Amino acid sequence: EEFRPIVRRLRMAAEDEEIQINMEMEDDILQELQDKERSIEEKEKVIEEKEKVIEEKEKVIEEKEKVIEEKVKEIEEKEKVIEENAKVIEEKEEVIEEKEKVIEEQKLIIEKLKQQLKQD
């Protein structure tokens, strides 16, 4: 009983050709709107997925940057060790040079002593 007025109006509308055309146009418009809404929802899902991928890639980039920073620190430490080793080598070379000078001086002294012994 409560739907009788609605049913009566629908019958009247179905009988009137102009109203039928309008109703069909409304149905077409509603269908287009629903299609556009679905399309928008699908695009939003794609955007969300792409944003997730971007976030994951940003995390990977951050991790790689940390690894790079650690490697740079390791390289810097190794360069310091190399510099220290170079200094040690240089100091040892200086000591060797001094010892060689002392040896040369001792050789000269020995030669002089030999010559003195020969003369005596």
Biopython code that builds the backbone (N, CA, C, O; Angstrom):
import numpy as np
from Bio.PDB.StructureBuilder import StructureBuilder

atoms = [
    (1, "GLU", "N", (0.803, -1.197, 0.000)),
    (1, "GLU", "CA", (0.000, 0.000, 0.000)),
    (1, "GLU", "C", (0.855, 1.274, 0.000)),
    (1, "GLU", "O", (0.514, 2.260, -0.654)),
    (2, "GLU", "N", (1.916, 1.241, 0.708)),
    (2, "GLU", "CA", (2.706, 2.471, 0.805)),
    (2, "GLU", "C", (3.433, 2.790, -0.497)),
    (2, "GLU", "O", (3.819, 3.938, -0.719)),
    (3, "PHE", "N", (3.625, 1.798, -1.355)),
    (3, "PHE", "CA", (4.322, 2.029, -2.624)),
    (3, "PHE", "C", (3.369, 2.325, -3.772)),
    (3, "PHE", "O", (3.812, 2.566, -4.895)),
    (4, "ARG", "N", (2.066, 2.311, -3.507)),
    (4, "ARG", "CA", (1.093, 2.534, -4.568)),
    (4, "ARG", "C", (1.286, 3.853, -5.302)),
    (4, "ARG", "O", (1.239, 3.884, -6.531)),
    (5, "PRO", "N", (1.502, 4.934, -4.578)),
    (5, "PRO", "CA", (1.684, 6.199, -5.308)),
    (5, "PRO", "C", (2.921, 6.175, -6.203)),
    (5, "PRO", "O", (2.922, 6.747, -7.293)),
    (6, "ILE", "N", (3.949, 5.523, -5.740)),
    (6, "ILE", "CA", (5.187, 5.457, -6.537)),
    (6, "ILE", "C", (4.950, 4.615, -7.785)),
    (6, "ILE", "O", (5.355, 4.989, -8.886)),
    (7, "VAL", "N", (4.291, 3.477, -7.599)),
    (7, "VAL", "CA", (4.001, 2.598, -8.732)),
    (7, "VAL", "C", (3.130, 3.319, -9.748)),
    (7, "VAL", "O", (3.351, 3.212, -10.954)),
    (8, "ARG", "N", (2.131, 4.060, -9.252)),
    (8, "ARG", "CA", (1.230, 4.788, -10.150)),
    (8, "ARG", "C", (2.013, 5.822, -10.958)),
    (8, "ARG", "O", (1.786, 5.971, -12.159)),
    (9, "ARG", "N", (2.907, 6.515, -10.326)),
    (9, "ARG", "CA", (3.702, 7.527, -11.039)),
    (9, "ARG", "C", (4.618, 6.879, -12.074)),
    (9, "ARG", "O", (4.791, 7.392, -13.179)),
    (10, "LEU", "N", (5.197, 5.748, -11.694)),
    (10, "LEU", "CA", (6.060, 5.046, -12.638)),
    (10, "LEU", "C", (5.282, 4.572, -13.866)),
    (10, "LEU", "O", (5.790, 4.640, -14.985)),
    (11, "ARG", "N", (4.038, 4.088, -13.661)),
    (11, "ARG", "CA", (3.207, 3.661, -14.799)),
    (11, "ARG", "C", (2.889, 4.849, -15.698)),
    (11, "ARG", "O", (2.933, 4.755, -16.925)),
    (12, "MET", "N", (2.570, 5.963, -15.057)),
    (12, "MET", "CA", (2.256, 7.152, -15.858)),
    (12, "MET", "C", (3.487, 7.590, -16.654)),
    (12, "MET", "O", (3.393, 7.988, -17.815)),
    (13, "ALA", "N", (4.637, 7.504, -15.996)),
    (13, "ALA", "CA", (5.869, 7.903, -16.662)),
    (13, "ALA", "C", (6.190, 6.956, -17.809)),
    (13, "ALA", "O", (6.643, 7.389, -18.868)),
    (14, "ALA", "N", (5.959, 5.688, -17.604)),
    (14, "ALA", "CA", (6.248, 4.700, -18.641)),
    (14, "ALA", "C", (5.358, 4.912, -19.855)),
    (14, "ALA", "O", (5.754, 4.599, -20.978)),
    (15, "GLU", "N", (4.157, 5.442, -19.638)),
    (15, "GLU", "CA", (3.235, 5.668, -20.745)),
    (15, "GLU", "C", (3.567, 6.947, -21.505)),
    (15, "GLU", "O", (3.255, 7.051, -22.691)),
    (16, "ASP", "N", (4.179, 7.903, -20.860)),
    (16, "ASP", "CA", (4.510, 9.177, -21.512)),
    (16, "ASP", "C", (5.889, 9.049, -22.180)),
    (16, "ASP", "O", (6.888, 8.784, -21.511)),
    (17, "GLU", "N", (5.929, 9.239, -23.498)),
    (17, "GLU", "CA", (7.161, 9.047, -24.270)),
    (17, "GLU", "C", (8.254, 10.043, -23.890)),
    (17, "GLU", "O", (9.427, 9.675, -23.826)),
    (18, "GLU", "N", (7.892, 11.277, -23.641)),
    (18, "GLU", "CA", (8.872, 12.306, -23.280)),
    (18, "GLU", "C", (9.514, 11.971, -21.933)),
    (18, "GLU", "O", (10.723, 12.122, -21.755)),
    (19, "ILE", "N", (8.708, 11.527, -21.014)),
    (19, "ILE", "CA", (9.236, 11.158, -19.702)),
    (19, "ILE", "C", (10.144, 9.935, -19.841)),
    (19, "ILE", "O", (11.161, 9.837, -19.154)),
    (20, "GLN", "N", (9.781, 9.009, -20.722)),
    (20, "GLN", "CA", (10.631, 7.832, -20.958)),
    (20, "GLN", "C", (12.010, 8.248, -21.472)),
    (20, "GLN", "O", (13.042, 7.738, -21.035)),
    (21, "ILE", "N", (11.987, 9.180, -22.402)),
    (21, "ILE", "CA", (13.252, 9.667, -22.968)),
    (21, "ILE", "C", (14.093, 10.317, -21.875)),
    (21, "ILE", "O", (15.296, 10.080, -21.767)),
    (22, "ASN", "N", (13.426, 11.145, -21.066)),
    (22, "ASN", "CA", (14.137, 11.810, -19.957)),
    (22, "ASN", "C", (14.711, 10.786, -18.980)),
    (22, "ASN", "O", (15.846, 10.913, -18.523)),
    (23, "MET", "N", (13.903, 9.764, -18.667)),
    (23, "MET", "CA", (14.367, 8.734, -17.734)),
    (23, "MET", "C", (15.557, 7.964, -18.319)),
    (23, "MET", "O", (16.503, 7.638, -17.602)),
    (24, "GLU", "N", (15.502, 7.679, -19.612)),
    (24, "GLU", "CA", (16.621, 6.986, -20.260)),
    (24, "GLU", "C", (17.879, 7.852, -20.243)),
    (24, "GLU", "O", (18.983, 7.353, -20.025)),
    (25, "MET", "N", (17.700, 9.155, -20.475)),
    (25, "MET", "CA", (18.831, 10.086, -20.426)),
    (25, "MET", "C", (19.408, 10.126, -19.013)),
    (25, "MET", "O", (20.624, 10.115, -18.826)),
    (26, "GLU", "N", (18.513, 10.173, -18.019)),
    (26, "GLU", "CA", (18.969, 10.171, -16.636)),
    (26, "GLU", "C", (19.741, 8.885, -16.328)),
    (26, "GLU", "O", (20.790, 8.913, -15.684)),
    (27, "ASP", "N", (19.197, 7.757, -16.803)),
    (27, "ASP", "CA", (19.889, 6.486, -16.591)),
    (27, "ASP", "C", (21.267, 6.501, -17.251)),
    (27, "ASP", "O", (22.244, 6.034, -16.666)),
    (28, "ASP", "N", (21.341, 7.040, -18.472)),
    (28, "ASP", "CA", (22.629, 7.126, -19.167)),
    (28, "ASP", "C", (23.611, 8.005, -18.386)),
    (28, "ASP", "O", (24.782, 7.666, -18.215)),
    (29, "ILE", "N", (23.094, 9.137, -17.922)),
    (29, "ILE", "CA", (23.949, 10.063, -17.159)),
    (29, "ILE", "C", (24.430, 9.393, -15.873)),
    (29, "ILE", "O", (25.605, 9.494, -15.521)),
    (30, "LEU", "N", (23.522, 8.710, -15.174)),
    (30, "LEU", "CA", (23.908, 8.013, -13.942)),
    (30, "LEU", "C", (24.961, 6.945, -14.239)),
    (30, "LEU", "O", (25.915, 6.779, -13.479)),
    (31, "GLN", "N", (24.783, 6.226, -15.343)),
    (31, "GLN", "CA", (25.752, 5.194, -15.719)),
    (31, "GLN", "C", (27.119, 5.799, -15.995)),
    (31, "GLN", "O", (28.141, 5.261, -15.570)),
    (32, "GLU", "N", (27.135, 6.927, -16.714)),
    (32, "GLU", "CA", (28.391, 7.608, -17.004)),
    (32, "GLU", "C", (29.065, 8.066, -15.713)),
    (32, "GLU", "O", (30.278, 7.931, -15.551)),
    (33, "LEU", "N", (28.261, 8.611, -14.794)),
    (33, "LEU", "CA", (28.823, 9.057, -13.515)),
    (33, "LEU", "C", (29.407, 7.883, -12.734)),
    (33, "LEU", "O", (30.481, 7.995, -12.143)),
    (34, "GLN", "N", (28.700, 6.768, -12.735)),
    (34, "GLN", "CA", (29.200, 5.585, -12.043)),
    (34, "GLN", "C", (30.492, 5.085, -12.695)),
    (34, "GLN", "O", (31.432, 4.689, -12.006)),
    (35, "ASP", "N", (30.526, 5.107, -14.017)),
    (35, "ASP", "CA", (31.731, 4.685, -14.724)),
    (35, "ASP", "C", (32.910, 5.590, -14.374)),
    (35, "ASP", "O", (34.021, 5.118, -14.133)),
    (36, "LYS", "N", (32.649, 6.897, -14.350)),
    (36, "LYS", "CA", (33.718, 7.844, -14.019)),
    (36, "LYS", "C", (34.180, 7.647, -12.580)),
    (36, "LYS", "O", (35.371, 7.724, -12.279)),
    (37, "GLU", "N", (33.215, 7.391, -11.695)),
    (37, "GLU", "CA", (33.564, 7.166, -10.291)),
    (37, "GLU", "C", (34.441, 5.915, -10.150)),
    (37, "GLU", "O", (35.429, 5.922, -9.417)),
    (38, "ARG", "N", (34.067, 4.843, -10.860)),
    (38, "ARG", "CA", (34.878, 3.628, -10.846)),
    (38, "ARG", "C", (36.272, 3.903, -11.404)),
    (38, "ARG", "O", (37.275, 3.433, -10.868)),
    (39, "SER", "N", (36.313, 4.661, -12.474)),
    (39, "SER", "CA", (37.601, 4.996, -13.086)),
    (39, "SER", "C", (38.472, 5.781, -12.108)),
    (39, "SER", "O", (39.670, 5.524, -11.984)),
    (40, "ILE", "N", (37.863, 6.729, -11.426)),
    (40, "ILE", "CA", (38.600, 7.537, -10.445)),
    (40, "ILE", "C", (39.121, 6.644, -9.317)),
    (40, "ILE", "O", (40.267, 6.780, -8.891)),
    (41, "GLU", "N", (38.279, 5.737, -8.840)),
    (41, "GLU", "CA", (38.691, 4.832, -7.768)),
    (41, "GLU", "C", (39.863, 3.961, -8.214)),
    (41, "GLU", "O", (40.808, 3.745, -7.456)),
    (42, "GLU", "N", (39.795, 3.463, -9.451)),
    (42, "GLU", "CA", (40.882, 2.638, -9.963)),
    (42, "GLU", "C", (42.170, 3.446, -10.058)),
    (42, "GLU", "O", (43.246, 2.957, -9.713)),
    (43, "LYS", "N", (42.052, 4.684, -10.527)),
    (43, "LYS", "CA", (43.241, 5.534, -10.634)),
    (43, "LYS", "C", (43.811, 5.844, -9.259)),
    (43, "LYS", "O", (45.028, 5.902, -9.087)),
    (44, "GLU", "N", (42.937, 6.042, -8.280)),
    (44, "GLU", "CA", (43.406, 6.304, -6.918)),
    (44, "GLU", "C", (44.155, 5.089, -6.368)),
    (44, "GLU", "O", (45.163, 5.235, -5.677)),
    (45, "LYS", "N", (43.656, 3.889, -6.680)),
    (45, "LYS", "CA", (44.344, 2.677, -6.236)),
    (45, "LYS", "C", (45.720, 2.592, -6.878)),
    (45, "LYS", "O", (46.703, 2.257, -6.218)),
    (46, "VAL", "N", (45.782, 2.897, -8.165)),
    (46, "VAL", "CA", (47.069, 2.862, -8.869)),
    (46, "VAL", "C", (48.026, 3.876, -8.246)),
    (46, "VAL", "O", (49.207, 3.591, -8.049)),
    (47, "ILE", "N", (47.507, 5.047, -7.942)),
    (47, "ILE", "CA", (48.345, 6.086, -7.331)),
    (47, "ILE", "C", (48.859, 5.612, -5.976)),
    (47, "ILE", "O", (50.035, 5.794, -5.662)),
    (48, "GLU", "N", (47.988, 5.007, -5.172)),
    (48, "GLU", "CA", (48.400, 4.502, -3.867)),
    (48, "GLU", "C", (49.498, 3.450, -4.007)),
    (48, "GLU", "O", (50.480, 3.458, -3.266)),
    (49, "GLU", "N", (49.315, 2.544, -4.971)),
    (49, "GLU", "CA", (50.322, 1.510, -5.182)),
    (49, "GLU", "C", (51.658, 2.130, -5.597)),
    (49, "GLU", "O", (52.719, 1.724, -5.125)),
    (50, "LYS", "N", (51.583, 3.114, -6.484)),
    (50, "LYS", "CA", (52.816, 3.769, -6.931)),
    (50, "LYS", "C", (53.480, 4.518, -5.775)),
    (50, "LYS", "O", (54.707, 4.543, -5.673)),
    (51, "GLU", "N", (52.676, 5.123, -4.913)),
    (51, "GLU", "CA", (53.231, 5.820, -3.753)),
    (51, "GLU", "C", (53.939, 4.831, -2.828)),
    (51, "GLU", "O", (54.990, 5.143, -2.268)),
    (52, "LYS", "N", (53.359, 3.632, -2.668)),
    (52, "LYS", "CA", (54.001, 2.616, -1.842)),
    (52, "LYS", "C", (55.333, 2.205, -2.450)),
    (52, "LYS", "O", (56.333, 2.053, -1.748)),
    (53, "VAL", "N", (55.331, 2.026, -3.768)),
    (53, "VAL", "CA", (56.570, 1.650, -4.453)),
    (53, "VAL", "C", (57.612, 2.752, -4.268)),
    (53, "VAL", "O", (58.784, 2.471, -4.018)),
    (54, "ILE", "N", (57.186, 3.986, -4.391)),
    (54, "ILE", "CA", (58.107, 5.121, -4.221)),
    (54, "ILE", "C", (58.672, 5.126, -2.806)),
    (54, "ILE", "O", (59.871, 5.326, -2.614)),
    (55, "GLU", "N", (57.814, 4.906, -1.819)),
    (55, "GLU", "CA", (58.273, 4.877, -0.425)),
    (55, "GLU", "C", (59.302, 3.768, -0.218)),
    (55, "GLU", "O", (60.318, 3.969, 0.448)),
    (56, "GLU", "N", (59.029, 2.601, -0.793)),
    (56, "GLU", "CA", (59.976, 1.496, -0.661)),
    (56, "GLU", "C", (61.306, 1.845, -1.321)),
    (56, "GLU", "O", (62.372, 1.557, -0.778)),
    (57, "LYS", "N", (61.233, 2.467, -2.496)),
    (57, "LYS", "CA", (62.468, 2.844, -3.186)),
    (57, "LYS", "C", (63.228, 3.904, -2.393)),
    (57, "LYS", "O", (64.459, 3.891, -2.354)),
    (58, "GLU", "N", (62.501, 4.812, -1.767)),
    (58, "GLU", "CA", (63.162, 5.833, -0.946)),
    (58, "GLU", "C", (63.869, 5.177, 0.238)),
    (58, "GLU", "O", (64.966, 5.590, 0.614)),
    (59, "LYS", "N", (63.236, 4.146, 0.830)),
    (59, "LYS", "CA", (63.877, 3.433, 1.943)),
    (59, "LYS", "C", (65.149, 2.753, 1.463)),
    (59, "LYS", "O", (66.174, 2.783, 2.143)),
    (60, "VAL", "N", (65.075, 2.135, 0.279)),
    (60, "VAL", "CA", (66.249, 1.466, -0.281)),
    (60, "VAL", "C", (67.359, 2.492, -0.519)),
    (60, "VAL", "O", (68.527, 2.235, -0.224)),
    (61, "ILE", "N", (66.989, 3.637, -1.046)),
    (61, "ILE", "CA", (67.976, 4.695, -1.303)),
    (61, "ILE", "C", (68.622, 5.140, 0.005)),
    (61, "ILE", "O", (69.838, 5.316, 0.073)),
    (62, "GLU", "N", (67.802, 5.323, 1.050)),
    (62, "GLU", "CA", (68.347, 5.732, 2.347)),
    (62, "GLU", "C", (69.329, 4.693, 2.878)),
    (62, "GLU", "O", (70.395, 5.033, 3.391)),
    (63, "GLU", "N", (68.955, 3.422, 2.749)),
    (63, "GLU", "CA", (69.846, 2.356, 3.210)),
    (63, "GLU", "C", (71.151, 2.374, 2.426)),
    (63, "GLU", "O", (72.229, 2.215, 2.998)),
    (64, "LYS", "N", (71.049, 2.570, 1.108)),
    (64, "LYS", "CA", (72.261, 2.605, 0.288)),
    (64, "LYS", "C", (73.121, 3.812, 0.635)),
    (64, "LYS", "O", (74.349, 3.730, 0.625)),
    (65, "GLU", "N", (72.477, 4.928, 0.941)),
    (65, "GLU", "CA", (73.241, 6.114, 1.339)),
    (65, "GLU", "C", (73.993, 5.851, 2.645)),
    (65, "GLU", "O", (75.130, 6.291, 2.813)),
    (66, "LYS", "N", (73.345, 5.125, 3.574)),
    (66, "LYS", "CA", (74.020, 4.789, 4.829)),
    (66, "LYS", "C", (75.225, 3.900, 4.563)),
    (66, "LYS", "O", (76.293, 4.094, 5.144)),
    (67, "VAL", "N", (75.043, 2.920, 3.678)),
    (67, "VAL", "CA", (76.151, 2.036, 3.335)),
    (67, "VAL", "C", (77.291, 2.843, 2.716)),
    (67, "VAL", "O", (78.461, 2.627, 3.032)),
    (68, "ILE", "N", (76.939, 3.766, 1.838)),
    (68, "ILE", "CA", (77.960, 4.604, 1.194)),
    (68, "ILE", "C", (78.703, 5.425, 2.242)),
    (68, "ILE", "O", (79.928, 5.536, 2.196)),
    (69, "GLU", "N", (77.955, 6.000, 3.189)),
    (69, "GLU", "CA", (78.599, 6.791, 4.245)),
    (69, "GLU", "C", (79.563, 5.934, 5.054)),
    (69, "GLU", "O", (80.667, 6.368, 5.383)),
    (70, "GLU", "N", (79.135, 4.703, 5.374)),
    (70, "GLU", "CA", (80.011, 3.806, 6.124)),
    (70, "GLU", "C", (81.266, 3.485, 5.327)),
    (70, "GLU", "O", (82.368, 3.462, 5.875)),
    (71, "LYS", "N", (81.097, 3.237, 4.032)),
    (71, "LYS", "CA", (82.257, 2.913, 3.195)),
    (71, "LYS", "C", (83.198, 4.115, 3.086)),
    (71, "LYS", "O", (84.418, 3.955, 3.067)),
    (72, "VAL", "N", (82.623, 5.314, 3.015)),
    (72, "VAL", "CA", (83.459, 6.517, 2.960)),
    (72, "VAL", "C", (84.276, 6.621, 4.249)),
    (72, "VAL", "O", (85.462, 6.949, 4.216)),
    (73, "LYS", "N", (83.629, 6.337, 5.385)),
    (73, "LYS", "CA", (84.361, 6.379, 6.658)),
    (73, "LYS", "C", (85.474, 5.340, 6.680)),
    (73, "LYS", "O", (86.586, 5.614, 7.133)),
    (74, "GLU", "N", (85.161, 4.133, 6.182)),
    (74, "GLU", "CA", (86.186, 3.089, 6.127)),
    (74, "GLU", "C", (87.367, 3.528, 5.265)),
    (74, "GLU", "O", (88.526, 3.326, 5.627)),
    (75, "ILE", "N", (87.054, 4.131, 4.119)),
    (75, "ILE", "CA", (88.115, 4.596, 3.217)),
    (75, "ILE", "C", (88.952, 5.663, 3.908)),
    (75, "ILE", "O", (90.180, 5.640, 3.824)),
    (76, "GLU", "N", (88.301, 6.591, 4.585)),
    (76, "GLU", "CA", (89.029, 7.650, 5.288)),
    (76, "GLU", "C", (89.954, 7.054, 6.349)),
    (76, "GLU", "O", (91.098, 7.481, 6.501)),
    (77, "GLU", "N", (89.432, 6.049, 7.090)),
    (77, "GLU", "CA", (90.259, 5.405, 8.107)),
    (77, "GLU", "C", (91.449, 4.702, 7.469)),
    (77, "GLU", "O", (92.564, 4.771, 7.987)),
    (78, "LYS", "N", (91.219, 4.025, 6.345)),
    (78, "LYS", "CA", (92.305, 3.332, 5.664)),
    (78, "LYS", "C", (93.333, 4.325, 5.136)),
    (78, "LYS", "O", (94.535, 4.059, 5.164)),
    (79, "GLU", "N", (92.853, 5.476, 4.653)),
    (79, "GLU", "CA", (93.784, 6.503, 4.178)),
    (79, "GLU", "C", (94.657, 7.009, 5.326)),
    (79, "GLU", "O", (95.845, 7.273, 5.141)),
    (80, "LYS", "N", (94.061, 7.141, 6.510)),
    (80, "LYS", "CA", (94.844, 7.570, 7.673)),
    (80, "LYS", "C", (95.911, 6.535, 8.004)),
    (80, "LYS", "O", (97.060, 6.876, 8.289)),
    (81, "VAL", "N", (95.510, 5.251, 7.963)),
    (81, "VAL", "CA", (96.481, 4.189, 8.241)),
    (81, "VAL", "C", (97.603, 4.224, 7.213)),
    (81, "VAL", "O", (98.775, 4.069, 7.558)),
    (82, "ILE", "N", (97.241, 4.427, 5.946)),
    (82, "ILE", "CA", (98.254, 4.488, 4.887)),
    (82, "ILE", "C", (99.209, 5.663, 5.137)),
    (82, "ILE", "O", (100.423, 5.529, 4.984)),
    (83, "GLU", "N", (98.647, 6.810, 5.522)),
    (83, "GLU", "CA", (99.493, 7.974, 5.807)),
    (83, "GLU", "C", (100.441, 7.685, 6.973)),
    (83, "GLU", "O", (101.622, 8.029, 6.925)),
    (84, "GLU", "N", (99.908, 7.049, 8.018)),
    (84, "GLU", "CA", (100.741, 6.714, 9.171)),
    (84, "GLU", "C", (101.839, 5.740, 8.759)),
    (84, "GLU", "O", (102.993, 5.894, 9.160)),
    (85, "ASN", "N", (101.481, 4.742, 7.961)),
    (85, "ASN", "CA", (102.483, 3.785, 7.485)),
    (85, "ASN", "C", (103.546, 4.480, 6.645)),
    (85, "ASN", "O", (104.732, 4.163, 6.743)),
    (86, "ALA", "N", (103.118, 5.426, 5.822)),
    (86, "ALA", "CA", (104.075, 6.170, 4.990)),
    (86, "ALA", "C", (105.042, 6.954, 5.882)),
    (86, "ALA", "O", (106.236, 7.025, 5.593)),
    (87, "LYS", "N", (104.531, 7.533, 6.951)),
    (87, "LYS", "CA", (105.401, 8.278, 7.879)),
    (87, "LYS", "C", (106.395, 7.336, 8.547)),
    (87, "LYS", "O", (107.576, 7.656, 8.683)),
    (88, "VAL", "N", (105.903, 6.172, 8.963)),
    (88, "VAL", "CA", (106.786, 5.199, 9.609)),
    (88, "VAL", "C", (107.872, 4.768, 8.638)),
    (88, "VAL", "O", (109.043, 4.681, 9.007)),
    (89, "ILE", "N", (107.484, 4.499, 7.395)),
    (89, "ILE", "CA", (108.464, 4.096, 6.380)),
    (89, "ILE", "C", (109.497, 5.200, 6.182)),
    (89, "ILE", "O", (110.698, 4.944, 6.100)),
    (90, "GLU", "N", (109.007, 6.417, 6.108)),
    (90, "GLU", "CA", (109.922, 7.557, 5.907)),
    (90, "GLU", "C", (110.898, 7.666, 7.077)),
    (90, "GLU", "O", (112.091, 7.898, 6.879)),
    (91, "GLU", "N", (110.384, 7.495, 8.297)),
    (91, "GLU", "CA", (111.260, 7.566, 9.474)),
    (91, "GLU", "C", (112.284, 6.440, 9.439)),
    (91, "GLU", "O", (113.452, 6.662, 9.759)),
    (92, "LYS", "N", (111.873, 5.248, 9.060)),
    (92, "LYS", "CA", (112.797, 4.115, 8.985)),
    (92, "LYS", "C", (113.857, 4.353, 7.915)),
    (92, "LYS", "O", (115.023, 4.004, 8.099)),
    (93, "GLU", "N", (113.449, 4.947, 6.800)),
    (93, "GLU", "CA", (114.413, 5.259, 5.743)),
    (93, "GLU", "C", (115.452, 6.254, 6.248)),
    (93, "GLU", "O", (116.634, 6.151, 5.918)),
    (94, "GLU", "N", (115.004, 7.217, 7.050)),
    (94, "GLU", "CA", (115.939, 8.193, 7.611)),
    (94, "GLU", "C", (116.922, 7.507, 8.555)),
    (94, "GLU", "O", (118.118, 7.799, 8.551)),
    (95, "VAL", "N", (116.385, 6.580, 9.371)),
    (95, "VAL", "CA", (117.262, 5.849, 10.287)),
    (95, "VAL", "C", (118.277, 5.036, 9.496)),
    (95, "VAL", "O", (119.455, 4.994, 9.850)),
    (96, "ILE", "N", (117.823, 4.388, 8.424)),
    (96, "ILE", "CA", (118.726, 3.596, 7.587)),
    (96, "ILE", "C", (119.811, 4.488, 6.990)),
    (96, "ILE", "O", (120.987, 4.122, 6.969)),
    (97, "GLU", "N", (119.405, 5.658, 6.505)),
    (97, "GLU", "CA", (120.385, 6.588, 5.937)),
    (97, "GLU", "C", (121.422, 6.988, 6.979)),
    (97, "GLU", "O", (122.615, 7.042, 6.683)),
    (98, "GLU", "N", (120.967, 7.268, 8.195)),
    (98, "GLU", "CA", (121.901, 7.652, 9.254)),
    (98, "GLU", "C", (122.862, 6.496, 9.562)),
    (98, "GLU", "O", (124.062, 6.709, 9.739)),
    (99, "LYS", "N", (122.320, 5.267, 9.625)),
    (99, "LYS", "CA", (123.176, 4.115, 9.902)),
    (99, "LYS", "C", (124.172, 3.906, 8.774)),
    (99, "LYS", "O", (125.325, 3.551, 9.018)),
    (100, "GLU", "N", (123.729, 4.124, 7.535)),
    (100, "GLU", "CA", (124.648, 3.989, 6.404)),
    (100, "GLU", "C", (125.766, 5.023, 6.491)),
    (100, "GLU", "O", (126.916, 4.732, 6.162)),
    (101, "LYS", "N", (125.426, 6.221, 6.932)),
    (101, "LYS", "CA", (126.455, 7.260, 7.105)),
    (101, "LYS", "C", (127.456, 6.837, 8.179)),
    (101, "LYS", "O", (128.669, 6.988, 8.030)),
    (102, "VAL", "N", (126.893, 6.299, 9.273)),
    (102, "VAL", "CA", (127.779, 5.852, 10.352)),
    (102, "VAL", "C", (128.691, 4.749, 9.850)),
    (102, "VAL", "O", (129.884, 4.735, 10.153)),
    (103, "ILE", "N", (128.119, 3.808, 9.068)),
    (103, "ILE", "CA", (128.921, 2.713, 8.527)),
    (103, "ILE", "C", (130.005, 3.257, 7.614)),
    (103, "ILE", "O", (131.146, 2.800, 7.674)),
    (104, "GLU", "N", (129.672, 4.218, 6.777)),
    (104, "GLU", "CA", (130.657, 4.830, 5.875)),
    (104, "GLU", "C", (131.757, 5.505, 6.680)),
    (104, "GLU", "O", (132.939, 5.402, 6.351)),
    (105, "GLU", "N", (131.352, 6.194, 7.734)),
    (105, "GLU", "CA", (132.348, 6.875, 8.574)),
    (105, "GLU", "C", (133.268, 5.842, 9.234)),
    (105, "GLU", "O", (134.479, 6.041, 9.333)),
    (106, "GLN", "N", (132.660, 4.728, 9.683)),
    (106, "GLN", "CA", (133.462, 3.692, 10.321)),
    (106, "GLN", "C", (134.419, 3.058, 9.315)),
    (106, "GLN", "O", (135.563, 2.749, 9.647)),
    (107, "LYS", "N", (133.946, 2.867, 8.090)),
    (107, "LYS", "CA", (134.815, 2.320, 7.052)),
    (107, "LYS", "C", (136.004, 3.248, 6.817)),
    (107, "LYS", "O", (137.144, 2.799, 6.700)),
    (108, "LEU", "N", (135.721, 4.546, 6.749)),
    (108, "LEU", "CA", (136.805, 5.510, 6.555)),
    (108, "LEU", "C", (137.811, 5.449, 7.715)),
    (108, "LEU", "O", (139.026, 5.499, 7.522)),
    (109, "ILE", "N", (137.264, 5.340, 8.897)),
    (109, "ILE", "CA", (138.150, 5.272, 10.068)),
    (109, "ILE", "C", (139.002, 4.011, 9.990)),
    (109, "ILE", "O", (140.200, 4.050, 10.268)),
    (110, "ILE", "N", (138.385, 2.894, 9.613)),
    (110, "ILE", "CA", (139.122, 1.635, 9.499)),
    (110, "ILE", "C", (140.200, 1.768, 8.431)),
    (110, "ILE", "O", (141.322, 1.305, 8.636)),
    (111, "GLU", "N", (139.893, 2.378, 7.318)),
    (111, "GLU", "CA", (140.871, 2.571, 6.242)),
    (111, "GLU", "C", (142.043, 3.416, 6.732)),
    (111, "GLU", "O", (143.201, 3.126, 6.432)),
    (112, "LYS", "N", (141.733, 4.442, 7.472)),
    (112, "LYS", "CA", (142.794, 5.307, 7.989)),
    (112, "LYS", "C", (143.683, 4.529, 8.955)),
    (112, "LYS", "O", (144.907, 4.655, 8.954)),
    (113, "LEU", "N", (143.016, 3.717, 9.782)),
    (113, "LEU", "CA", (143.780, 2.932, 10.747)),
    (113, "LEU", "C", (144.659, 1.914, 10.020)),
    (113, "LEU", "O", (145.802, 1.692, 10.420)),
    (114, "LYS", "N", (144.154, 1.310, 8.984)),
    (114, "LYS", "CA", (144.927, 0.353, 8.198)),
    (114, "LYS", "C", (146.150, 1.033, 7.580)),
    (114, "LYS", "O", (147.252, 0.486, 7.574)),
    (115, "GLN", "N", (145.928, 2.215, 7.073)),
    (115, "GLN", "CA", (147.021, 2.949, 6.444)),
    (115, "GLN", "C", (148.068, 3.319, 7.495)),
    (115, "GLN", "O", (149.270, 3.270, 7.234)),
    (116, "GLN", "N", (147.605, 3.679, 8.655)),
    (116, "GLN", "CA", (148.547, 4.021, 9.718)),
    (116, "GLN", "C", (149.342, 2.791, 10.154)),
    (116, "GLN", "O", (150.536, 2.876, 10.439)),
    (117, "LEU", "N", (148.672, 1.671, 10.199)),
    (117, "LEU", "CA", (149.353, 0.451, 10.589)),
    (117, "LEU", "C", (150.393, 0.049, 9.547)),
    (117, "LEU", "O", (151.469, -0.439, 9.892)),
    (118, "LYS", "N", (150.073, 0.254, 8.289)),
    (118, "LYS", "CA", (150.999, -0.067, 7.209)),
    (118, "LYS", "C", (152.229, 0.840, 7.278)),
    (118, "LYS", "O", (153.344, 0.397, 7.002)),
    (119, "GLN", "N", (152.035, 2.064, 7.634)),
    (119, "GLN", "CA", (153.128, 3.012, 7.683)),
    (119, "GLN", "C", (154.031, 2.741, 8.881)),
    (119, "GLN", "O", (155.215, 3.079, 8.858)),
    (120, "ASP", "N", (153.507, 2.167, 9.868)),
    (120, "ASP", "CA", (154.315, 1.934, 11.070)),
    (120, "ASP", "C", (155.091, 0.708, 10.917)),
    (120, "ASP", "O", (155.838, 0.334, 11.821)),
]
sb = StructureBuilder()
sb.init_structure("model")
sb.init_model(0)
sb.init_chain("A")
sb.init_seg("    ")
for serial, (resi, resn, name, xyz) in enumerate(atoms, 1):
    if name == "N":
        sb.init_residue(resn, " ", resi, " ")
    sb.init_atom(name, np.array(xyz, "f"), 0.0, 1.0, " ", f" {name:<3s}", serial, name[0])
structure = sb.get_structure()
